[in-house]
Amino acid sequence: MSWRKIPMKFPGTCIVCNEKIPVNEIGLWAKGLGVKHEKCAQTNELQCIVCGGPAGCSQCEFQEICDLPNVSQLCICKKCSEEKDAFSSYQKSVNKKFLLLNS
């Protein structure tokens, strides 16, 4: 999933910090994920192993004690974790990413 740099034609809300992005400000947009500030894109955030979007580090219940550079990179976002077959989707994504686990 790639983020596109766009001038905002309509006001939006950043998916990382939840603050408004005004019209004409540059934002980063990804289809199906939303928009975020350029500055918020530079913050460390894990990607969801299932959908590839932000894992939601800024809203994580473990944010205060998380050592982000040293934790598992296999997080799942809230949206994907609430899907019907979340664990199955998670397993398939991990197996696809790490083919060695399939042997």
MMTF fields as JSON, N, C-alpha, C and O atoms, coordinates in Angstrom:
{
  "mmtfVersion": "1.0.0",
  "mmtfProducer": "UNKNOWN",
  "numBonds": 411,
  "numAtoms": 412,
  "numGroups": 103,
  "numChains": 1,
  "numModels": 1,
  "chainsPerModel": [1],
  "groupsPerChain": [103],
  "chainIdList": ["A"],
  "bondAtomList": [4, 2, 8, 6, 12, 10, 16, 14, 20, 18, 24, 22, 28, 26, 32, 30, 36, 34, 40, 38, 44, 42, 48, 46, 52, 50, 56, 54, 60, 58, 64, 62, 68, 66, 72, 70, 76, 74, 80, 78, 84, 82, 88, 86, 92, 90, 96, 94, 100, 98, 104, 102, 108, 106, 112, 110, 116, 114, 120, 118, 124, 122, 128, 126, 132, 130, 136, 134, 140, 138, 144, 142, 148, 146, 152, 150, 156, 154, 160, 158, 164, 162, 168, 166, 172, 170, 176, 174, 180, 178, 184, 182, 188, 186, 192, 190, 196, 194, 200, 198, 204, 202, 208, 206, 212, 210, 216, 214, 220, 218, 224, 222, 228, 226, 232, 230, 236, 234, 240, 238, 244, 242, 248, 246, 252, 250, 256, 254, 260, 258, 264, 262, 268, 266, 272, 270, 276, 274, 280, 278, 284, 282, 288, 286, 292, 290, 296, 294, 300, 298, 304, 302, 308, 306, 312, 310, 316, 314, 320, 318, 324, 322, 328, 326, 332, 330, 336, 334, 340, 338, 344, 342, 348, 346, 352, 350, 356, 354, 360, 358, 364, 362, 368, 366, 372, 370, 376, 374, 380, 378, 384, 382, 388, 386, 392, 390, 396, 394, 400, 398, 404, 402, 408, 406],
  "bondOrderList": [1, 1, 1, 1, 1, 1, 1, 1, 1, 1, 1, 1, 1, 1, 1, 1, 1, 1, 1, 1, 1, 1, 1, 1, 1, 1, 1, 1, 1, 1, 1, 1, 1, 1, 1, 1, 1, 1, 1, 1, 1, 1, 1, 1, 1, 1, 1, 1, 1, 1, 1, 1, 1, 1, 1, 1, 1, 1, 1, 1, 1, 1, 1, 1, 1, 1, 1, 1, 1, 1, 1, 1, 1, 1, 1, 1, 1, 1, 1, 1, 1, 1, 1, 1, 1, 1, 1, 1, 1, 1, 1, 1, 1, 1, 1, 1, 1, 1, 1, 1, 1, 1],
  "groupList": [{"groupName": "MET", "atomNameList": ["N", "CA", "C", "O"], "elementList": ["N", "C", "C", "O"], "formalChargeList": [0, 0, 0, 0], "bondAtomList": [1, 0, 2, 1, 3, 2], "bondOrderList": [1, 1, 2], "singleLetterCode": "M", "chemCompType": "L-PEPTIDE LINKING"}, {"groupName": "SER", "atomNameList": ["N", "CA", "C", "O"], "elementList": ["N", "C", "C", "O"], "formalChargeList": [0, 0, 0, 0], "bondAtomList": [1, 0, 2, 1, 3, 2], "bondOrderList": [1, 1, 2], "singleLetterCode": "S", "chemCompType": "L-PEPTIDE LINKING"}, {"groupName": "TRP", "atomNameList": ["N", "CA", "C", "O"], "elementList": ["N", "C", "C", "O"], "formalChargeList": [0, 0, 0, 0], "bondAtomList": [1, 0, 2, 1, 3, 2], "bondOrderList": [1, 1, 2], "singleLetterCode": "W", "chemCompType": "L-PEPTIDE LINKING"}, {"groupName": "ARG", "atomNameList": ["N", "CA", "C", "O"], "elementList": ["N", "C", "C", "O"], "formalChargeList": [0, 0, 0, 0], "bondAtomList": [1, 0, 2, 1, 3, 2], "bondOrderList": [1, 1, 2], "singleLetterCode": "R", "chemCompType": "L-PEPTIDE LINKING"}, {"groupName": "LYS", "atomNameList": ["N", "CA", "C", "O"], "elementList": ["N", "C", "C", "O"], "formalChargeList": [0, 0, 0, 0], "bondAtomList": [1, 0, 2, 1, 3, 2], "bondOrderList": [1, 1, 2], "singleLetterCode": "K", "chemCompType": "L-PEPTIDE LINKING"}, {"groupName": "ILE", "atomNameList": ["N", "CA", "C", "O"], "elementList": ["N", "C", "C", "O"], "formalChargeList": [0, 0, 0, 0], "bondAtomList": [1, 0, 2, 1, 3, 2], "bondOrderList": [1, 1, 2], "singleLetterCode": "I", "chemCompType": "L-PEPTIDE LINKING"}, {"groupName": "PRO", "atomNameList": ["N", "CA", "C", "O"], "elementList": ["N", "C", "C", "O"], "formalChargeList": [0, 0, 0, 0], "bondAtomList": [1, 0, 2, 1, 3, 2], "bondOrderList": [1, 1, 2], "singleLetterCode": "P", "chemCompType": "L-PEPTIDE LINKING"}, {"groupName": "PHE", "atomNameList": ["N", "CA", "C", "O"], "elementList": ["N", "C", "C", "O"], "formalChargeList": [0, 0, 0, 0], "bondAtomList": [1, 0, 2, 1, 3, 2], "bondOrderList": [1, 1, 2], "singleLetterCode": "F", "chemCompType": "L-PEPTIDE LINKING"}, {"groupName": "GLY", "atomNameList": ["N", "CA", "C", "O"], "elementList": ["N", "C", "C", "O"], "formalChargeList": [0, 0, 0, 0], "bondAtomList": [1, 0, 2, 1, 3, 2], "bondOrderList": [1, 1, 2], "singleLetterCode": "G", "chemCompType": "PEPTIDE LINKING"}, {"groupName": "THR", "atomNameList": ["N", "CA", "C", "O"], "elementList": ["N", "C", "C", "O"], "formalChargeList": [0, 0, 0, 0], "bondAtomList": [1, 0, 2, 1, 3, 2], "bondOrderList": [1, 1, 2], "singleLetterCode": "T", "chemCompType": "L-PEPTIDE LINKING"}, {"groupName": "CYS", "atomNameList": ["N", "CA", "C", "O"], "elementList": ["N", "C", "C", "O"], "formalChargeList": [0, 0, 0, 0], "bondAtomList": [1, 0, 2, 1, 3, 2], "bondOrderList": [1, 1, 2], "singleLetterCode": "C", "chemCompType": "L-PEPTIDE LINKING"}, {"groupName": "VAL", "atomNameList": ["N", "CA", "C", "O"], "elementList": ["N", "C", "C", "O"], "formalChargeList": [0, 0, 0, 0], "bondAtomList": [1, 0, 2, 1, 3, 2], "bondOrderList": [1, 1, 2], "singleLetterCode": "V", "chemCompType": "L-PEPTIDE LINKING"}, {"groupName": "ASN", "atomNameList": ["N", "CA", "C", "O"], "elementList": ["N", "C", "C", "O"], "formalChargeList": [0, 0, 0, 0], "bondAtomList": [1, 0, 2, 1, 3, 2], "bondOrderList": [1, 1, 2], "singleLetterCode": "N", "chemCompType": "L-PEPTIDE LINKING"}, {"groupName": "GLU", "atomNameList": ["N", "CA", "C", "O"], "elementList": ["N", "C", "C", "O"], "formalChargeList": [0, 0, 0, 0], "bondAtomList": [1, 0, 2, 1, 3, 2], "bondOrderList": [1, 1, 2], "singleLetterCode": "E", "chemCompType": "L-PEPTIDE LINKING"}, {"groupName": "LEU", "atomNameList": ["N", "CA", "C", "O"], "elementList": ["N", "C", "C", "O"], "formalChargeList": [0, 0, 0, 0], "bondAtomList": [1, 0, 2, 1, 3, 2], "bondOrderList": [1, 1, 2], "singleLetterCode": "L", "chemCompType": "L-PEPTIDE LINKING"}, {"groupName": "ALA", "atomNameList": ["N", "CA", "C", "O"], "elementList": ["N", "C", "C", "O"], "formalChargeList": [0, 0, 0, 0], "bondAtomList": [1, 0, 2, 1, 3, 2], "bondOrderList": [1, 1, 2], "singleLetterCode": "A", "chemCompType": "L-PEPTIDE LINKING"}, {"groupName": "HIS", "atomNameList": ["N", "CA", "C", "O"], "elementList": ["N", "C", "C", "O"], "formalChargeList": [0, 0, 0, 0], "bondAtomList": [1, 0, 2, 1, 3, 2], "bondOrderList": [1, 1, 2], "singleLetterCode": "H", "chemCompType": "L-PEPTIDE LINKING"}, {"groupName": "GLN", "atomNameList": ["N", "CA", "C", "O"], "elementList": ["N", "C", "C", "O"], "formalChargeList": [0, 0, 0, 0], "bondAtomList": [1, 0, 2, 1, 3, 2], "bondOrderList": [1, 1, 2], "singleLetterCode": "Q", "chemCompType": "L-PEPTIDE LINKING"}, {"groupName": "ASP", "atomNameList": ["N", "CA", "C", "O"], "elementList": ["N", "C", "C", "O"], "formalChargeList": [0, 0, 0, 0], "bondAtomList": [1, 0, 2, 1, 3, 2], "bondOrderList": [1, 1, 2], "singleLetterCode": "D", "chemCompType": "L-PEPTIDE LINKING"}, {"groupName": "TYR", "atomNameList": ["N", "CA", "C", "O"], "elementList": ["N", "C", "C", "O"], "formalChargeList": [0, 0, 0, 0], "bondAtomList": [1, 0, 2, 1, 3, 2], "bondOrderList": [1, 1, 2], "singleLetterCode": "Y", "chemCompType": "L-PEPTIDE LINKING"}],
  "groupTypeList": [0, 1, 2, 3, 4, 5, 6, 0, 4, 7, 6, 8, 9, 10, 5, 11, 10, 12, 13, 4, 5, 6, 11, 12, 13, 5, 8, 14, 2, 15, 4, 8, 14, 8, 11, 4, 16, 13, 4, 10, 15, 17, 9, 12, 13, 14, 17, 10, 5, 11, 10, 8, 8, 6, 15, 8, 10, 1, 17, 10, 13, 7, 17, 13, 5, 10, 18, 14, 6, 12, 11, 1, 17, 14, 10, 5, 10, 4, 4, 10, 1, 13, 13, 4, 18, 15, 7, 1, 1, 19, 17, 4, 1, 11, 12, 4, 4, 7, 14, 14, 14, 12, 1],
  "groupIdList": [1, 2, 3, 4, 5, 6, 7, 8, 9, 10, 11, 12, 13, 14, 15, 16, 17, 18, 19, 20, 21, 22, 23, 24, 25, 26, 27, 28, 29, 30, 31, 32, 33, 34, 35, 36, 37, 38, 39, 40, 41, 42, 43, 44, 45, 46, 47, 48, 49, 50, 51, 52, 53, 54, 55, 56, 57, 58, 59, 60, 61, 62, 63, 64, 65, 66, 67, 68, 69, 70, 71, 72, 73, 74, 75, 76, 77, 78, 79, 80, 81, 82, 83, 84, 85, 86, 87, 88, 89, 90, 91, 92, 93, 94, 95, 96, 97, 98, 99, 100, 101, 102, 103],
  "secStructList": [7, 7, 7, 3, 3, 3, 3, 7, 1, 1, 7, 3, 3, 5, 6, 6, 6, 7, 7, 3, 3, 7, 6, 6, 1, 3, 3, 3, 3, 3, 6, 6, 6, 3, 3, 3, 3, 2, 2, 2, 2, 6, 1, 7, 7, 7, 5, 7, 6, 6, 6, 1, 1, 5, 7, 7, 4, 4, 4, 7, 6, 6, 6, 6, 6, 7, 7, 4, 4, 4, 1, 7, 1, 7, 7, 7, 7, 2, 2, 2, 2, 6, 1, 6, 6, 2, 2, 2, 2, 2, 2, 2, 2, 2, 2, 2, 2, 7, 4, 4, 4, 4, 7],
  "xCoordList": [0.855, 0.0, 0.896, 1.781, 0.66, 1.522, 0.728, -0.444, 1.399, 0.81, 1.139, 2.283, 0.137, 0.313, 0.257, -0.593, 1.174, 1.204, 0.222, 0.36, -0.78, -1.8, -2.099, -2.011, -2.455, -2.98, -4.439, -5.201, -4.821, -6.164, -7.201, -7.13, -8.155, -9.239, -10.407, -11.222, -10.478, -11.505, -10.808, -9.748, -11.377, -10.75, -10.814, -11.769, -9.809, -9.767, -9.298, -8.935, -9.309, -8.834, -7.701, -7.847, -6.587, -5.397, -5.69, -6.202, -5.366, -5.62, -4.601, -4.794, -3.52, -2.503, -2.784, -2.841, -2.961, -3.11, -4.538, -4.808, -5.459, -6.872, -7.113, -8.201, -6.13, -6.312, -6.722, -6.486, -7.334, -7.818, -6.659, -5.62, -6.862, -5.942, -6.738, -7.69, -6.356, -7.155, -6.985, -6.044, -7.926, -7.882, -6.574, -6.105, -5.991, -4.744, -3.472, -2.379, -3.578, -2.382, -2.043, -2.929, -0.761, -0.339, -0.616, -0.256, -1.258, -1.517, -1.08, -0.867, -0.948, -0.636, -1.907, -2.54, -2.284, -3.531, -3.262, -2.401, -4.0, -3.956, -5.389, -6.169, -5.722, -7.079, -7.492, -6.769, -8.642, -9.17, -8.628, -9.154, -7.574, -6.988, -7.271, -7.52, -7.238, -7.501, -6.313, -5.481, -6.242, -5.173, -4.433, -4.947, -3.205, -2.419, -1.508, -1.176, -1.103, -0.148, 1.188, 1.516, 1.948, 3.306, 4.142, 4.906, 4.0, 4.78, 4.401, 5.252, 3.142, 2.699, 3.228, 3.358, 3.525, 4.074, 5.493, 5.981, 6.149, 7.525, 7.624, 8.717, 6.496, 6.531, 6.621, 6.112, 7.261, 7.388, 6.037, 5.412, 5.604, 4.356, 4.511, 5.03, 4.058, 4.109, 3.013, 1.99, 3.234, 2.219, 1.439, 1.996, 0.159, -0.683, -0.212, -0.068, 0.023, 0.496, -0.566, -0.23, -1.84, -2.931, -3.192, -3.145, -3.466, -3.859, -2.727, -2.832, -1.648, -0.527, -0.68, 0.238, -1.833, -2.068, -1.405, -0.741, -1.579, -1.005, -1.625, -2.832, -0.801, -1.293, -2.029, -2.722, -1.899, -2.607, -1.786, -2.333, -0.477, 0.418, 0.025, 0.16, -0.458, -0.795, -2.014, -2.216, -2.83, -3.987, -3.802, -4.727, -2.645, -2.407, -2.419, -1.89, -3.028, -3.091, -1.717, -1.552, -0.737, 0.611, 1.593, 2.799, 1.092, 1.946, 2.945, 4.1, 2.526, 3.389, 4.595, 5.656, 4.443, 5.53, 6.177, 7.088, 5.706, 6.202, 7.576, 7.787, 8.492, 9.807, 9.746, 10.239, 9.137, 8.777, 9.879, 9.587, 11.119, 12.141, 12.441, 12.98, 12.097, 12.46, 11.281, 11.476, 10.064, 8.913, 8.715, 9.323, 7.866, 7.537, 6.946, 6.17, 7.295, 6.751, 5.467, 5.014, 4.888, 3.732, 2.439, 1.627, 2.247, 1.033, -0.135, 0.047, -1.331, -2.556, -3.349, -3.409, -3.955, -4.715, -6.064, -6.514, -6.689, -7.966, -9.034, -9.805, -9.084, -10.086, -9.952, -10.947, -8.737, -8.519, -8.746, -9.212, -8.412, -8.578, -10.041, -10.372, -10.921, -12.347, -13.104, -14.318, -12.393, -13.023, -13.427, -12.936, -14.317, -14.855, -13.775, -13.725, -12.914, -11.861, -10.494, -9.567, -10.371, -9.149, -7.921, -6.882, -8.023, -6.853, -6.417, -5.223, -7.377, -7.068, -6.383, -5.405, -6.899, -6.289, -4.871, -3.962, -4.702, -3.387, -2.399, -1.281, -2.832, -1.961, -1.572, -0.407, -2.537, -2.259, -1.257, -0.347, -1.429, -0.528, 0.889, 1.859, 1.007, 2.326, 2.977, 4.161, 2.225, 2.776, 3.214, 4.227, 2.447, 2.787, 4.071, 4.907, 4.212, 5.375, 6.634, 7.734, 6.469, 7.613, 7.461, 7.013, 7.839, 7.678, 8.398, 7.994, 9.448, 10.21, 9.321, 9.563, 8.296, 7.412, 6.534, 5.972, 6.408, 5.539, 6.211, 5.528, 7.523, 8.205, 8.083, 8.602],
  "yCoordList": [-1.169, 0.0, 1.225, 1.36, 2.12, 3.296, 4.555, 4.699, 5.438, 6.713, 7.738, 7.833, 8.515, 9.565, 10.928, 11.189, 11.786, 13.157, 13.972, 14.064, 14.569, 15.337, 16.649, 16.712, 17.709, 18.905, 18.617, 18.138, 18.899, 18.587, 19.478, 20.703, 18.868, 19.607, 19.789, 20.699, 18.91, 18.971, 18.786, 18.164, 19.311, 19.072, 17.589, 16.899, 17.118, 15.714, 15.579, 16.563, 14.349, 14.066, 13.057, 12.004, 13.377, 12.524, 11.216, 11.233, 10.089, 8.782, 8.455, 7.508, 9.226, 8.98, 9.798, 9.252, 11.116, 11.997, 12.462, 13.08, 12.176, 12.562, 14.068, 14.528, 14.84, 16.281, 16.587, 15.79, 17.745, 18.147, 18.474, 18.983, 18.168, 18.582, 19.556, 19.152, 20.838, 21.841, 21.758, 21.154, 22.386, 22.49, 23.16, 24.082, 22.696, 23.19, 22.743, 22.936, 22.162, 21.611, 20.291, 19.592, 19.965, 18.698, 17.583, 17.679, 16.533, 15.363, 14.11, 14.144, 13.035, 11.745, 10.909, 10.749, 10.37, 9.647, 8.242, 8.046, 7.268, 5.9, 5.403, 5.529, 4.843, 4.358, 3.355, 2.399, 3.582, 2.68, 2.895, 2.333, 3.708, 3.957, 5.359, 5.551, 6.338, 7.718, 8.615, 8.347, 9.69, 10.678, 10.874, 10.59, 11.37, 11.72, 12.876, 13.097, 13.619, 14.717, 14.155, 12.999, 14.977, 14.568, 14.31, 13.346, 15.178, 15.008, 13.713, 13.087, 13.313, 12.079, 10.837, 9.769, 10.984, 9.86, 9.545, 8.433, 10.52, 10.328, 9.712, 9.355, 9.583, 8.946, 7.443, 6.899, 6.784, 5.337, 4.684, 4.891, 3.912, 3.184, 1.871, 1.827, 0.826, -0.486, -0.603, 0.078, -1.476, -1.763, -2.997, -3.92, -3.007, -4.176, -5.295, -5.093, -6.46, -7.601, -8.075, -8.697, -7.792, -8.261, -7.302, -7.714, -6.023, -5.086, -4.172, -3.555, -4.075, -3.216, -1.771, -0.972, -1.421, -0.062, 0.153, -0.746, 1.336, 1.589, 0.669, 0.429, 0.164, -0.759, -0.037, -0.679, 1.27, 2.034, 2.238, 2.283, 2.361, 2.505, 3.663, 3.561, 4.762, 5.921, 5.677, 6.405, 4.673, 4.347, 3.036, 2.589, 2.426, 1.116, 1.203, 2.147, 0.206, 0.183, -0.002, 0.276, -0.463, -0.701, 0.4, 0.252, 1.492, 2.561, 3.081, 3.34, 3.235, 3.791, 2.905, 3.412, 1.598, 0.676, 0.006, -0.809, 0.348, -0.299, 0.243, 1.455, -0.652, -0.296, -0.58, -1.607, 0.34, 0.131, -0.458, -1.363, 0.003, -0.585, -2.052, -2.767, -2.501, -3.861, -4.834, -5.99, -4.381, -5.282, -6.042, -5.72, -7.046, -7.814, -6.905, -6.004, -7.126, -6.348, -6.982, -6.633, -7.896, -8.647, -8.194, -9.023, -6.888, -6.352, -6.408, -6.562, -6.278, -6.248, -5.014, -4.697, -4.321, -3.117, -3.49, -4.631, -2.53, -2.765, -3.225, -4.138, -2.594, -2.952, -4.426, -5.151, -4.866, -6.262, -7.227, -8.349, -6.783, -7.675, -7.894, -8.85, -7.02, -7.165, -7.885, -8.07, -8.294, -9.051, -10.435, -10.899, -11.085, -12.386, -13.445, -14.095, -13.628, -14.65, -13.998, -14.281, -13.125, -12.341, -13.224, -12.972, -14.246, -15.074, -15.83, -15.969, -16.314, -17.017, -16.074, -16.452, -14.855, -13.86, -13.53, -13.385, -13.414, -13.124, -14.25, -13.993, -15.498, -16.649, -16.689, -16.909, -16.477, -16.505, -15.418, -15.66, -14.223, -13.108, -13.382, -13.109, -13.922, -14.246, -15.337, -15.24, -16.368, -17.449, -16.951, -17.402, -16.016, -15.466, -14.633, -14.666, -13.89, -13.019, -13.808, -13.447, -14.88, -15.678, -17.106, -18.003, -17.296, -18.596, -19.71, -20.869, -19.384, -20.376, -21.095, -22.257, -20.405, -21.007, -22.091, -22.907, -22.112, -23.082, -24.445, -25.425, -24.529, -25.8, -26.742, -27.857],
  "zCoordList": [0.0, 0.0, 0.0, 0.845, -0.958, -1.017, -0.674, -1.021, 0.005, 0.403, -0.657, -1.102, -1.068, -2.065, -1.396, -0.543, -1.798, -1.285, -2.122, -3.342, -1.448, -2.161, -1.433, -0.207, -2.193, -1.539, -1.179, -2.018, 0.036, 0.495, -0.196, -0.1, -0.887, -1.532, -0.57, -0.728, 0.431, 1.461, 2.803, 2.858, 3.882, 5.187, 5.535, 5.18, 6.221, 6.616, 8.048, 8.691, 8.543, 9.888, 9.795, 9.174, 10.404, 10.38, 11.118, 12.238, 10.492, 11.116, 12.203, 12.965, 12.281, 13.304, 14.562, 15.665, 14.391, 15.562, 15.811, 16.841, 14.89, 14.998, 14.92, 15.265, 14.476, 14.319, 12.882, 11.974, 12.688, 11.361, 10.426, 10.848, 9.151, 8.089, 7.224, 6.557, 7.229, 6.507, 4.987, 4.473, 4.298, 2.837, 2.426, 3.094, 1.333, 0.726, 1.447, 0.916, 2.622, 3.271, 2.573, 2.08, 2.538, 1.943, 2.945, 4.119, 2.463, 3.292, 2.553, 1.341, 3.258, 2.641, 2.655, 3.698, 1.482, 1.33, 0.81, -0.047, 1.328, 0.81, 0.712, 1.656, -0.426, -0.682, 0.398, 0.681, 0.983, 1.998, 3.394, 4.355, 3.525, 4.837, 5.339, 6.529, 4.451, 4.848, 4.604, 3.738, 5.382, 5.226, 6.537, 7.619, 6.405, 7.594, 7.246, 6.081, 8.284, 8.117, 7.647, 7.915, 6.95, 6.579, 7.824, 7.871, 8.843, 10.071, 10.793, 11.425, 10.704, 11.371, 10.644, 11.243, 9.374, 8.616, 9.066, 8.866, 9.67, 10.092, 11.476, 11.916, 12.169, 13.48, 13.293, 12.313, 14.223, 14.133, 14.378, 15.419, 13.43, 13.569, 12.821, 11.706, 13.445, 12.812, 11.776, 11.855, 10.801, 9.805, 10.232, 10.827, 9.927, 10.182, 9.263, 8.057, 9.821, 9.031, 8.042, 7.035, 8.311, 7.454, 6.293, 5.134, 6.587, 5.522, 5.062, 4.003, 5.838, 5.463, 5.89, 5.706, 6.46, 6.938, 8.292, 8.809, 8.867, 10.19, 11.232, 11.221, 12.122, 13.152, 14.266, 15.055, 14.351, 15.379, 16.629, 17.731, 16.475, 17.625, 18.545, 19.764, 17.965, 18.793, 19.677, 20.649, 19.368, 20.199, 20.969, 21.647, 20.878, 21.493, 23.017, 23.603, 23.642, 25.104, 25.747, 26.935, 24.986, 25.507, 25.105, 25.301, 24.548, 24.029, 25.064, 24.725, 26.295, 27.348, 27.657, 28.021, 27.516, 27.881, 26.671, 26.82, 25.479, 24.263, 23.874, 23.836, 23.591, 23.067, 21.566, 21.098, 20.822, 19.426, 18.542, 17.761, 18.621, 17.747, 18.06, 17.215, 19.26, 19.649, 19.77, 20.148, 19.455, 19.56, 18.261, 17.24, 18.307, 17.123, 16.062, 16.38, 14.832, 13.722, 13.186, 12.096, 13.933, 13.464, 14.131, 14.543, 14.237, 14.851, 13.871, 12.663, 14.422, 13.631, 14.058, 15.246, 13.105, 13.43, 14.04, 13.931, 14.671, 15.348, 14.361, 14.659, 13.183, 12.175, 11.779, 11.748, 11.479, 11.079, 12.24, 12.042, 13.453, 14.609, 14.959, 15.659, 14.48, 14.763, 13.657, 13.753, 12.601, 11.519, 12.019, 13.049, 11.289, 11.704, 11.888, 12.931, 10.898, 10.969, 11.139, 10.38, 12.136, 12.334, 12.521, 11.91, 13.352, 13.615, 12.367, 12.104, 11.607, 10.362, 9.362, 8.717, 9.241, 8.35, 8.8, 7.984, 10.113, 10.682, 10.338, 9.892, 10.552, 10.252, 8.778, 8.449, 7.892, 6.453, 6.065, 5.272, 6.623, 6.312, 6.798, 6.09, 8.005, 8.549, 7.706, 7.382, 7.35, 6.531, 5.158, 4.625, 4.583, 3.275, 3.359, 2.456, 4.452, 4.607, 4.95, 4.53, 5.709, 6.153, 5.625, 6.34, 4.369, 3.73, 4.467, 4.375, 5.192, 5.939, 6.962, 7.287, 7.466, 8.463, 7.859, 8.59, 6.542, 5.875, 5.699, 5.402, 5.874, 5.629, 6.81, 6.766]
}
